[in-house]
Amino acid sequence: MVIKRKNAMPLKKGKNAGKIRPYVVFDPQEYKEISRLALELDMEKGEFIRAAVLHVVKNKIDPRKK
């Protein structure tokens, strides 16, 4: 799996002014799984991904460990 990394781009206008917009690349199967689980939890995909990332950070979980 090849992961392309881009620098995060700050949003300049509107309600999200000053926030960072990271770029995350998922393969089609990962995207489908994320979409399905977010739908089951009645969350938007962006809201689900944000909650998941903040959970990992808050609980100091190493996502590389299985």
All heavy atoms as a GROMACS GRO file, in nm:
protein
  538
    1MET      N    1   0.084  -0.118   0.000
    1MET     CA    2   0.000   0.000   0.000
    1MET      C    3   0.089   0.124   0.000
    1MET      O    4   0.177   0.138   0.083
    1MET     CB    5  -0.090  -0.002   0.123
    1MET     CG    6  -0.182   0.116   0.130
    1MET     SD    7  -0.310   0.095   0.253
    1MET     CE    8  -0.240   0.185   0.386
    2VAL      N    9   0.064   0.211  -0.092
    2VAL     CA   10   0.141   0.334  -0.103
    2VAL      C   11   0.057   0.448  -0.046
    2VAL      O   12  -0.057   0.467  -0.083
    2VAL     CB   13   0.175   0.365  -0.251
    2VAL    CG1   14   0.246   0.496  -0.262
    2VAL    CG2   15   0.257   0.252  -0.310
    3ILE      N   16   0.116   0.522   0.046
    3ILE     CA   17   0.047   0.635   0.107
    3ILE      C   18   0.114   0.762   0.060
    3ILE      O   19   0.234   0.780   0.078
    3ILE     CB   20   0.051   0.627   0.260
    3ILE    CG1   21  -0.021   0.501   0.307
    3ILE    CG2   22  -0.011   0.751   0.322
    3ILE    CD1   23  -0.010   0.477   0.456
    4LYS      N   24   0.037   0.848  -0.004
    4LYS     CA   25   0.090   0.977  -0.046
    4LYS      C   26   0.062   1.077   0.064
    4LYS      O   27  -0.048   1.086   0.114
    4LYS     CB   28   0.022   1.022  -0.176
    4LYS     CG   29   0.051   0.932  -0.292
    4LYS     CD   30  -0.019   0.980  -0.415
    4LYS     CE   31   0.008   0.886  -0.530
    4LYS     NZ   32  -0.061   0.927  -0.651
    5ARG      N   33   0.161   1.151   0.104
    5ARG     CA   34   0.144   1.250   0.210
    5ARG      C   35   0.153   1.389   0.151
    5ARG      O   36   0.239   1.419   0.071
    5ARG     CB   37   0.250   1.233   0.318
    5ARG     CG   38   0.236   1.103   0.391
    5ARG     CD   39   0.339   1.094   0.499
    5ARG     NE   40   0.329   0.962   0.559
    5ARG     CZ   41   0.297   0.942   0.685
    5ARG    NH1   42   0.275   1.042   0.764
    5ARG    NH2   43   0.289   0.821   0.732
    6LYS      N   44   0.060   1.471   0.194
    6LYS     CA   45   0.061   1.611   0.154
    6LYS      C   46   0.063   1.694   0.281
    6LYS      O   47   0.021   1.650   0.386
    6LYS     CB   48  -0.066   1.645   0.075
    6LYS     CG   49  -0.077   1.570  -0.056
    6LYS     CD   50  -0.204   1.610  -0.126
    6LYS     CE   51  -0.220   1.534  -0.256
    6LYS     NZ   52  -0.342   1.569  -0.326
    7ASN      N   53   0.110   1.815   0.271
    7ASN     CA   54   0.108   1.905   0.385
    7ASN      C   55  -0.035   1.948   0.412
    7ASN      O   56  -0.114   1.966   0.320
    7ASN     CB   57   0.193   2.028   0.360
    7ASN     CG   58   0.340   1.993   0.356
    7ASN    OD1   59   0.382   1.896   0.414
    7ASN    ND2   60   0.418   2.073   0.286
    8ALA      N   61  -0.069   1.962   0.538
    8ALA     CA   62  -0.203   2.009   0.574
    8ALA      C   63  -0.220   2.153   0.527
    8ALA      O   64  -0.127   2.231   0.527
    8ALA     CB   65  -0.222   2.000   0.724
    9MET      N   66  -0.340   2.184   0.486
    9MET     CA   67  -0.368   2.315   0.430
    9MET      C   68  -0.466   2.389   0.520
    9MET      O   69  -0.576   2.338   0.546
    9MET     CB   70  -0.430   2.296   0.293
    9MET     CG   71  -0.454   2.421   0.216
    9MET     SD   72  -0.506   2.376   0.051
    9MET     CE   73  -0.657   2.465   0.042
   10PRO      N   74  -0.430   2.506   0.573
   10PRO     CA   75  -0.524   2.579   0.657
   10PRO      C   76  -0.640   2.635   0.575
   10PRO      O   77  -0.622   2.680   0.462
   10PRO     CB   78  -0.441   2.692   0.716
   10PRO     CG   79  -0.321   2.704   0.631
   10PRO     CD   80  -0.302   2.573   0.562
   11LEU      N   81  -0.760   2.627   0.631
   11LEU     CA   82  -0.877   2.684   0.565
   11LEU      C   83  -0.880   2.834   0.596
   11LEU      O   84  -0.855   2.876   0.708
   11LEU     CB   85  -1.004   2.616   0.617
   11LEU     CG   86  -1.009   2.466   0.591
   11LEU    CD1   87  -1.134   2.407   0.658
   11LEU    CD2   88  -1.011   2.436   0.443
   12LYS      N   89  -0.911   2.914   0.497
   12LYS     CA   90  -0.898   3.058   0.513
   12LYS      C   91  -1.030   3.132   0.530
   12LYS      O   92  -1.033   3.242   0.580
   12LYS     CB   93  -0.824   3.116   0.392
   12LYS     CG   94  -0.683   3.065   0.381
   12LYS     CD   95  -0.614   3.118   0.261
   12LYS     CE   96  -0.474   3.057   0.251
   12LYS     NZ   97  -0.408   3.088   0.128
   13LYS      N   98  -1.143   3.074   0.488
   13LYS     CA   99  -1.269   3.148   0.489
   13LYS      C  100  -1.376   3.070   0.564
   13LYS      O  101  -1.367   2.950   0.582
   13LYS     CB  102  -1.317   3.172   0.347
   13LYS     CG  103  -1.224   3.258   0.265
   13LYS     CD  104  -1.278   3.277   0.126
   13LYS     CE  105  -1.182   3.358   0.041
   13LYS     NZ  106  -1.227   3.372  -0.096
   14GLY      N  107  -1.480   3.141   0.605
   14GLY     CA  108  -1.598   3.079   0.661
   14GLY      C  109  -1.582   3.033   0.805
   14GLY      O  110  -1.492   3.076   0.877
   15LYS      N  111  -1.674   2.945   0.845
   15LYS     CA  112  -1.678   2.900   0.984
   15LYS      C  113  -1.555   2.819   1.024
   15LYS      O  114  -1.526   2.805   1.142
   15LYS     CB  115  -1.804   2.817   1.009
   15LYS     CG  116  -1.807   2.687   0.935
   15LYS     CD  117  -1.931   2.607   0.968
   15LYS     CE  118  -1.926   2.473   0.896
   15LYS     NZ  119  -2.036   2.389   0.931
   16ASN      N  120  -1.483   2.764   0.927
   16ASN     CA  121  -1.365   2.684   0.957
   16ASN      C  122  -1.234   2.762   0.944
   16ASN      O  123  -1.128   2.702   0.937
   16ASN     CB  124  -1.360   2.561   0.866
   16ASN     CG  125  -1.474   2.467   0.894
   16ASN    OD1  126  -1.510   2.446   1.009
   16ASN    ND2  127  -1.533   2.411   0.790
   17ALA      N  128  -1.242   2.894   0.943
   17ALA     CA  129  -1.123   2.977   0.928
   17ALA      C  130  -1.022   2.948   1.039
   17ALA      O  131  -1.058   2.936   1.156
   17ALA     CB  132  -1.161   3.125   0.930
   18GLY      N  133  -0.898   2.931   1.002
   18GLY     CA  134  -0.793   2.907   1.099
   18GLY      C  135  -0.773   2.761   1.136
   18GLY      O  136  -0.680   2.727   1.205
   19LYS      N  137  -0.863   2.673   1.091
   19LYS     CA  138  -0.849   2.530   1.121
   19LYS      C  139  -0.765   2.464   1.013
   19LYS      O  140  -0.751   2.515   0.903
   19LYS     CB  141  -0.986   2.464   1.129
   19LYS     CG  142  -1.068   2.516   1.246
   19LYS     CD  143  -1.199   2.445   1.258
   19LYS     CE  144  -1.279   2.500   1.374
   19LYS     NZ  145  -1.411   2.440   1.382
   20ILE      N  146  -0.711   2.350   1.045
   20ILE     CA  147  -0.626   2.276   0.952
   20ILE      C  148  -0.709   2.168   0.884
   20ILE      O  149  -0.787   2.099   0.948
   20ILE     CB  150  -0.506   2.213   1.025
   20ILE    CG1  151  -0.422   2.320   1.094
   20ILE    CG2  152  -0.422   2.129   0.932
   20ILE    CD1  153  -0.358   2.419   1.000
   21ARG      N  154  -0.687   2.150   0.755
   21ARG     CA  155  -0.756   2.046   0.681
   21ARG      C  156  -0.653   1.943   0.634
   21ARG      O  157  -0.584   1.964   0.535
   21ARG     CB  158  -0.827   2.107   0.561
   21ARG     CG  159  -0.902   2.005   0.481
   21ARG     CD  160  -0.972   2.071   0.365
   21ARG     NE  161  -1.077   1.985   0.319
   21ARG     CZ  162  -1.173   2.023   0.239
   21ARG    NH1  163  -1.176   2.147   0.196
   21ARG    NH2  164  -1.265   1.939   0.203
   22PRO      N  165  -0.642   1.832   0.706
   22PRO     CA  166  -0.544   1.730   0.666
   22PRO      C  167  -0.595   1.647   0.548
   22PRO      O  168  -0.715   1.637   0.525
   22PRO     CB  169  -0.531   1.644   0.791
   22PRO     CG  170  -0.662   1.656   0.857
   22PRO     CD  171  -0.711   1.796   0.828
   23TYR      N  172  -0.504   1.589   0.476
   23TYR     CA  173  -0.538   1.502   0.364
   23TYR      C  174  -0.506   1.360   0.405
   23TYR      O  175  -0.392   1.329   0.441
   23TYR     CB  176  -0.459   1.540   0.239
   23TYR     CG  177  -0.499   1.672   0.185
   23TYR    CD1  178  -0.433   1.788   0.222
   23TYR    CD2  179  -0.607   1.683   0.098
   23TYR    CE1  180  -0.471   1.910   0.173
   23TYR    CE2  181  -0.646   1.805   0.048
   23TYR     CZ  182  -0.578   1.919   0.086
   23TYR     OH  183  -0.617   2.040   0.037
   24VAL      N  184  -0.605   1.274   0.403
   24VAL     CA  185  -0.588   1.134   0.437
   24VAL      C  186  -0.635   1.052   0.318
   24VAL      O  187  -0.743   1.076   0.264
   24VAL     CB  188  -0.671   1.096   0.562
   24VAL    CG1  189  -0.652   0.950   0.599
   24VAL    CG2  190  -0.636   1.186   0.678
   25VAL      N  191  -0.554   0.956   0.276
   25VAL     CA  192  -0.587   0.874   0.160
   25VAL      C  193  -0.625   0.735   0.207
   25VAL      O  194  -0.550   0.670   0.281
   25VAL     CB  195  -0.467   0.866   0.062
   25VAL    CG1  196  -0.502   0.782  -0.057
   25VAL    CG2  197  -0.425   1.006   0.019
   26PHE      N  198  -0.745   0.689   0.169
   26PHE     CA  199  -0.792   0.555   0.201
   26PHE      C  200  -0.806   0.476   0.072
   26PHE      O  201  -0.843   0.533  -0.031
   26PHE     CB  202  -0.929   0.560   0.269
   26PHE     CG  203  -0.931   0.632   0.400
   26PHE    CD1  204  -0.989   0.757   0.412
   26PHE    CD2  205  -0.876   0.574   0.513
   26PHE    CE1  206  -0.991   0.823   0.533
   26PHE    CE2  207  -0.878   0.640   0.634
   26PHE     CZ  208  -0.935   0.765   0.645
   27ASP      N  209  -0.779   0.345   0.079
   27ASP     CA  210  -0.808   0.263  -0.038
   27ASP      C  211  -0.959   0.239  -0.041
   27ASP      O  212  -1.028   0.264   0.058
   27ASP     CB  213  -0.726   0.133  -0.040
   27ASP     CG  214  -0.759   0.037   0.071
   27ASP    OD1  215  -0.878   0.020   0.105
   27ASP    OD2  216  -0.665  -0.024   0.125
   28PRO      N  217  -1.014   0.195  -0.153
   28PRO     CA  218  -1.160   0.182  -0.165
   28PRO      C  219  -1.225   0.093  -0.058
   28PRO      O  220  -1.333   0.125  -0.008
   28PRO     CB  221  -1.179   0.122  -0.304
   28PRO     CG  222  -1.059   0.166  -0.380
   28PRO     CD  223  -0.948   0.169  -0.280
   29GLN      N  224  -1.160  -0.016  -0.020
   29GLN     CA  225  -1.217  -0.104   0.083
   29GLN      C  226  -1.221  -0.035   0.219
   29GLN      O  227  -1.320  -0.045   0.292
   29GLN     CB  228  -1.138  -0.235   0.092
   29GLN     CG  229  -1.199  -0.337   0.185
   29GLN     CD  230  -1.340  -0.378   0.144
   29GLN    OE1  231  -1.371  -0.385   0.026
   29GLN    NE2  232  -1.424  -0.403   0.241
   30GLU      N  233  -1.114   0.036   0.255
   30GLU     CA  234  -1.112   0.109   0.382
   30GLU      C  235  -1.221   0.216   0.383
   30GLU      O  236  -1.291   0.233   0.483
   30GLU     CB  237  -0.976   0.176   0.401
   30GLU     CG  238  -0.861   0.082   0.425
   30GLU     CD  239  -0.727   0.150   0.420
   30GLU    OE1  240  -0.713   0.255   0.354
   30GLU    OE2  241  -0.633   0.096   0.482
   31TYR      N  242  -1.237   0.286   0.272
   31TYR     CA  243  -1.337   0.392   0.262
   31TYR      C  244  -1.477   0.334   0.280
   31TYR      O  245  -1.562   0.392   0.348
   31TYR     CB  246  -1.324   0.463   0.127
   31TYR     CG  247  -1.407   0.588   0.116
   31TYR    CD1  248  -1.365   0.706   0.176
   31TYR    CD2  249  -1.528   0.588   0.048
   31TYR    CE1  250  -1.441   0.821   0.166
   31TYR    CE2  251  -1.605   0.702   0.038
   31TYR     CZ  252  -1.561   0.818   0.098
   31TYR     OH  253  -1.637   0.932   0.089
   32LYS      N  254  -1.500   0.219   0.220
   32LYS     CA  255  -1.631   0.153   0.230
   32LYS      C  256  -1.660   0.113   0.374
   32LYS      O  257  -1.771   0.133   0.424
   32LYS     CB  258  -1.634   0.030   0.140
   32LYS     CG  259  -1.770  -0.036   0.132
   32LYS     CD  260  -1.766  -0.165   0.054
   32LYS     CE  261  -1.746  -0.140  -0.093
   32LYS     NZ  262  -1.755  -0.264  -0.173
   33GLU      N  263  -1.560   0.058   0.443
   33GLU     CA  264  -1.578   0.017   0.583
   33GLU      C  265  -1.606   0.138   0.673
   33GLU      O  266  -1.693   0.132   0.760
   33GLU     CB  267  -1.455  -0.057   0.632
   33GLU     CG  268  -1.436  -0.193   0.570
   33GLU     CD  269  -1.306  -0.260   0.612
   33GLU    OE1  270  -1.255  -0.228   0.722
   33GLU    OE2  271  -1.258  -0.345   0.536
   34ILE      N  272  -1.532   0.246   0.651
   34ILE     CA  273  -1.553   0.368   0.730
   34ILE      C  274  -1.693   0.423   0.705
   34ILE      O  275  -1.765   0.459   0.799
   34ILE     CB  276  -1.446   0.474   0.696
   34ILE    CG1  277  -1.310   0.428   0.749
   34ILE    CG2  278  -1.483   0.610   0.753
   34ILE    CD1  279  -1.194   0.508   0.696
   35SER      N  280  -1.733   0.428   0.580
   35SER     CA  281  -1.866   0.478   0.545
   35SER      C  282  -1.976   0.394   0.610
   35SER      O  283  -2.073   0.448   0.663
   35SER     CB  284  -1.885   0.477   0.393
   35SER     OG  285  -1.792   0.562   0.331
   36ARG      N  286  -1.960   0.263   0.605
   36ARG     CA  287  -2.060   0.173   0.661
   36ARG      C  288  -2.074   0.192   0.812
   36ARG      O  289  -2.185   0.204   0.865
   36ARG     CB  290  -2.025   0.028   0.629
   36ARG     CG  291  -2.132  -0.071   0.667
   36ARG     CD  292  -2.098  -0.212   0.625
   36ARG     NE  293  -2.088  -0.220   0.480
   36ARG     CZ  294  -1.989  -0.278   0.414
   36ARG    NH1  295  -1.891  -0.336   0.480
   36ARG    NH2  296  -1.986  -0.281   0.283
   37LEU      N  297  -1.961   0.196   0.883
   37LEU     CA  298  -1.966   0.211   1.028
   37LEU      C  299  -2.019   0.348   1.068
   37LEU      O  300  -2.098   0.359   1.162
   37LEU     CB  301  -1.828   0.188   1.089
   37LEU     CG  302  -1.822   0.187   1.242
   37LEU    CD1  303  -1.920   0.087   1.301
   37LEU    CD2  304  -1.682   0.157   1.289
   38ALA      N  305  -1.979   0.451   0.998
   38ALA     CA  306  -2.030   0.586   1.028
   38ALA      C  307  -2.182   0.590   1.009
   38ALA      O  308  -2.253   0.650   1.090
   38ALA     CB  309  -1.962   0.689   0.939
   39LEU      N  310  -2.231   0.524   0.906
   39LEU     CA  311  -2.375   0.520   0.881
   39LEU      C  312  -2.447   0.444   0.992
   39LEU      O  313  -2.553   0.488   1.039
   39LEU     CB  314  -2.402   0.453   0.745
   39LEU     CG  315  -2.547   0.448   0.700
   39LEU    CD1  316  -2.602   0.589   0.682
   39LEU    CD2  317  -2.558   0.371   0.570
   40GLU      N  318  -2.389   0.332   1.037
   40GLU     CA  319  -2.449   0.255   1.147
   40GLU      C  320  -2.459   0.338   1.274
   40GLU      O  321  -2.552   0.323   1.352
   40GLU     CB  322  -2.366   0.130   1.175
   40GLU     CG  323  -2.380   0.022   1.071
   40GLU     CD  324  -2.288  -0.096   1.099
   40GLU    OE1  325  -2.233  -0.106   1.212
   40GLU    OE2  326  -2.271  -0.179   1.008
   41LEU      N  327  -2.360   0.425   1.297
   41LEU     CA  328  -2.357   0.508   1.416
   41LEU      C  329  -2.430   0.641   1.397
   41LEU      O  330  -2.429   0.727   1.486
   41LEU     CB  331  -2.212   0.534   1.458
   41LEU     CG  332  -2.133   0.410   1.499
   41LEU    CD1  333  -1.986   0.446   1.520
   41LEU    CD2  334  -2.192   0.348   1.624
   42ASP      N  335  -2.490   0.659   1.278
   42ASP     CA  336  -2.563   0.782   1.245
   42ASP      C  337  -2.474   0.906   1.257
   42ASP      O  338  -2.510   1.005   1.318
   42ASP     CB  339  -2.688   0.797   1.332
   42ASP     CG  340  -2.784   0.901   1.278
   42ASP    OD1  341  -2.786   0.922   1.155
   42ASP    OD2  342  -2.856   0.964   1.359
   43MET      N  343  -2.352   0.893   1.200
   43MET     CA  344  -2.256   1.003   1.201
   43MET      C  345  -2.212   1.031   1.058
   43MET      O  346  -2.218   0.943   0.972
   43MET     CB  347  -2.131   0.965   1.282
   43MET     CG  348  -2.154   0.937   1.427
   43MET     SD  349  -2.006   0.874   1.510
   43MET     CE  350  -1.914   1.023   1.535
   44GLU      N  351  -2.170   1.154   1.032
   44GLU     CA  352  -2.109   1.184   0.904
   44GLU      C  353  -1.968   1.126   0.904
   44GLU      O  354  -1.908   1.106   1.010
   44GLU     CB  355  -2.101   1.335   0.882
   44GLU     CG  356  -2.237   1.400   0.868
   44GLU     CD  357  -2.227   1.549   0.846
   44GLU    OE1  358  -2.113   1.601   0.830
   44GLU    OE2  359  -2.331   1.614   0.847
   45LYS      N  360  -1.914   1.098   0.784
   45LYS     CA  361  -1.781   1.037   0.777
   45LYS      C  362  -1.675   1.124   0.841
   45LYS      O  363  -1.591   1.076   0.916
   45LYS     CB  364  -1.743   1.005   0.632
   45LYS     CG  365  -1.809   0.880   0.581
   45LYS     CD  366  -1.769   0.852   0.441
   45LYS     CE  367  -1.853   0.941   0.354
   45LYS     NZ  368  -1.874   0.902   0.221
   46GLY      N  369  -1.678   1.254   0.814
   46GLY     CA  370  -1.579   1.345   0.871
   46GLY      C  371  -1.589   1.350   1.023
   46GLY      O  372  -1.487   1.351   1.092
   47GLU      N  373  -1.710   1.351   1.074
   47GLU     CA  374  -1.733   1.352   1.218
   47GLU      C  375  -1.681   1.222   1.281
   47GLU      O  376  -1.617   1.224   1.386
   47GLU     CB  377  -1.883   1.366   1.244
   47GLU     CG  378  -1.926   1.364   1.387
   47GLU     CD  379  -2.078   1.363   1.403
   47GLU    OE1  380  -2.151   1.344   1.305
   47GLU    OE2  381  -2.120   1.380   1.518
   48PHE      N  382  -1.705   1.110   1.213
   48PHE     CA  383  -1.659   0.980   1.262
   48PHE      C  384  -1.506   0.973   1.265
   48PHE      O  385  -1.447   0.932   1.365
   48PHE     CB  386  -1.715   0.868   1.173
   48PHE     CG  387  -1.661   0.732   1.207
   48PHE    CD1  388  -1.712   0.662   1.314
   48PHE    CD2  389  -1.560   0.676   1.132
   48PHE    CE1  390  -1.663   0.537   1.347
   48PHE    CE2  391  -1.510   0.551   1.164
   48PHE     CZ  392  -1.561   0.481   1.272
   49ILE      N  393  -1.443   1.016   1.157
   49ILE     CA  394  -1.296   1.011   1.149
   49ILE      C  395  -1.234   1.101   1.254
   49ILE      O  396  -1.138   1.065   1.322
   49ILE     CB  397  -1.248   1.048   1.007
   49ILE    CG1  398  -1.291   0.939   0.909
   49ILE    CG2  399  -1.097   1.069   1.003
   49ILE    CD1  400  -1.274   0.977   0.764
   50ARG      N  401  -1.291   1.221   1.272
   50ARG     CA  402  -1.240   1.314   1.374
   50ARG      C  403  -1.251   1.254   1.513
   50ARG      O  404  -1.156   1.258   1.592
   50ARG     CB  405  -1.318   1.446   1.368
   50ARG     CG  406  -1.268   1.550   1.464
   50ARG     CD  407  -1.344   1.682   1.443
   50ARG     NE  408  -1.282   1.789   1.518
   50ARG     CZ  409  -1.309   1.814   1.647
   50ARG    NH1  410  -1.395   1.741   1.713
   50ARG    NH2  411  -1.248   1.914   1.709
   51ALA      N  412  -1.367   1.194   1.545
   51ALA     CA  413  -1.387   1.132   1.676
   51ALA      C  414  -1.289   1.017   1.698
   51ALA      O  415  -1.234   1.002   1.808
   51ALA     CB  416  -1.531   1.083   1.690
   52ALA      N  417  -1.266   0.939   1.594
   52ALA     CA  418  -1.174   0.825   1.606
   52ALA      C  419  -1.031   0.873   1.631
   52ALA      O  420  -0.961   0.819   1.717
   52ALA     CB  421  -1.180   0.740   1.479
   53VAL      N  422  -0.988   0.973   1.558
   53VAL     CA  423  -0.852   1.025   1.574
   53VAL      C  424  -0.835   1.087   1.713
   53VAL      O  425  -0.735   1.062   1.780
   53VAL     CB  426  -0.818   1.128   1.464
   53VAL    CG1  427  -0.691   1.202   1.495
   53VAL    CG2  428  -0.810   1.059   1.330
   54LEU      N  429  -0.933   1.164   1.757
   54LEU     CA  430  -0.922   1.226   1.890
   54LEU      C  431  -0.925   1.120   2.000
   54LEU      O  432  -0.858   1.136   2.103
   54LEU     CB  433  -1.034   1.328   1.910
   54LEU     CG  434  -1.020   1.453   1.823
   54LEU    CD1  435  -1.140   1.544   1.842
   54LEU    CD2  436  -0.892   1.527   1.854
   55HIS      N  437  -0.997   1.010   1.982
   55HIS     CA  438  -0.997   0.900   2.077
   55HIS      C  439  -0.857   0.839   2.089
   55HIS      O  440  -0.809   0.812   2.199
   55HIS     CB  441  -1.099   0.793   2.036
   55HIS     CG  442  -1.098   0.672   2.123
   55HIS    ND1  443  -1.153   0.672   2.249
   55HIS    CD2  444  -1.046   0.549   2.103
   55HIS    CE1  445  -1.136   0.552   2.303
   55HIS    NE2  446  -1.071   0.475   2.215
   56VAL      N  447  -0.794   0.818   1.975
   56VAL     CA  448  -0.658   0.761   1.973
   56VAL      C  449  -0.561   0.855   2.045
   56VAL      O  450  -0.479   0.811   2.126
   56VAL     CB  451  -0.612   0.734   1.828
   56VAL    CG1  452  -0.463   0.705   1.821
   56VAL    CG2  453  -0.691   0.620   1.768
   57VAL      N  454  -0.570   0.983   2.018
   57VAL     CA  455  -0.480   1.081   2.080
   57VAL      C  456  -0.505   1.090   2.230
   57VAL      O  457  -0.411   1.087   2.310
   57VAL     CB  458  -0.497   1.220   2.013
   57VAL    CG1  459  -0.422   1.327   2.090
   57VAL    CG2  460  -0.450   1.215   1.870
   58LYS      N  461  -0.632   1.102   2.270
   58LYS     CA  462  -0.667   1.118   2.411
   58LYS      C  463  -0.621   0.997   2.494
   58LYS      O  464  -0.572   1.013   2.605
   58LYS     CB  465  -0.817   1.136   2.426
   58LYS     CG  466  -0.865   1.150   2.568
   58LYS     CD  467  -1.015   1.166   2.573
   58LYS     CE  468  -1.063   1.169   2.718
   58LYS     NZ  469  -1.209   1.170   2.725
   59ASN      N  470  -0.635   0.878   2.440
   59ASN     CA  471  -0.602   0.756   2.512
   59ASN      C  472  -0.460   0.705   2.484
   59ASN      O  473  -0.424   0.597   2.528
   59ASN     CB  474  -0.704   0.647   2.482
   59ASN     CG  475  -0.839   0.685   2.537
   59ASN    OD1  476  -0.857   0.699   2.656
   59ASN    ND2  477  -0.936   0.704   2.448
   60LYS      N  478  -0.384   0.785   2.410
   60LYS     CA  479  -0.244   0.754   2.378
   60LYS      C  480  -0.229   0.613   2.324
   60LYS      O  481  -0.145   0.535   2.367
   60LYS     CB  482  -0.155   0.776   2.500
   60LYS     CG  483  -0.157   0.919   2.547
   60LYS     CD  484  -0.071   0.941   2.668
   60LYS     CE  485  -0.082   1.086   2.711
   60LYS     NZ  486  -0.013   1.114   2.834
   61ILE      N  487  -0.314   0.580   2.227
   61ILE     CA  488  -0.312   0.449   2.163
   61ILE      C  489  -0.217   0.453   2.045
   61ILE      O  490  -0.222   0.545   1.964
   61ILE     CB  491  -0.455   0.412   2.116
   61ILE    CG1  492  -0.549   0.404   2.235
   61ILE    CG2  493  -0.454   0.281   2.038
   61ILE    CD1  494  -0.695   0.394   2.196
   62ASP      N  495  -0.133   0.352   2.035
   62ASP     CA  496  -0.043   0.340   1.920
   62ASP      C  497  -0.119   0.264   1.811
   62ASP      O  498  -0.138   0.142   1.823
   62ASP     CB  499   0.085   0.267   1.957
   62ASP     CG  500   0.185   0.263   1.844
   62ASP    OD1  501   0.152   0.304   1.730
   62ASP    OD2  502   0.299   0.216   1.867
   63PRO      N  503  -0.164   0.331   1.704
   63PRO     CA  504  -0.246   0.264   1.603
   63PRO      C  505  -0.170   0.162   1.520
   63PRO      O  506  -0.230   0.083   1.448
   63PRO     CB  507  -0.296   0.380   1.516
   63PRO     CG  508  -0.200   0.489   1.537
   63PRO     CD  509  -0.145   0.471   1.677
   64ARG      N  510  -0.038   0.159   1.532
   64ARG     CA  511   0.041   0.061   1.455
   64ARG      C  512   0.038  -0.076   1.520
   64ARG      O  513   0.065  -0.176   1.454
   64ARG     CB  514   0.185   0.108   1.442
   64ARG     CG  515   0.197   0.239   1.366
   64ARG     CD  516   0.335   0.292   1.374
   64ARG     NE  517   0.358   0.332   1.515
   64ARG     CZ  518   0.468   0.390   1.559
   64ARG    NH1  519   0.565   0.415   1.477
   64ARG    NH2  520   0.480   0.424   1.685
   65LYS      N  521   0.005  -0.082   1.648
   65LYS     CA  522  -0.002  -0.211   1.718
   65LYS      C  523  -0.136  -0.277   1.690
   65LYS      O  524  -0.238  -0.212   1.684
   65LYS     CB  525   0.014  -0.192   1.869
   65LYS     CG  526   0.152  -0.144   1.907
   65LYS     CD  527   0.163  -0.134   2.058
   65LYS     CE  528   0.300  -0.084   2.096
   65LYS     NZ  529   0.312  -0.071   2.241
   66LYS      N  530  -0.131  -0.408   1.676
   66LYS     CA  531  -0.255  -0.480   1.649
   66LYS      C  532  -0.293  -0.567   1.764
   66LYS      O  533  -0.225  -0.610   1.842
   66LYS     CB  534  -0.240  -0.564   1.523
   66LYS     CG  535  -0.225  -0.475   1.402
   66LYS     CD  536  -0.236  -0.554   1.277
   66LYS     CE  537  -0.228  -0.457   1.161
   66LYS     NZ  538  -0.288  -0.499   1.045
   0.00000   0.00000   0.00000
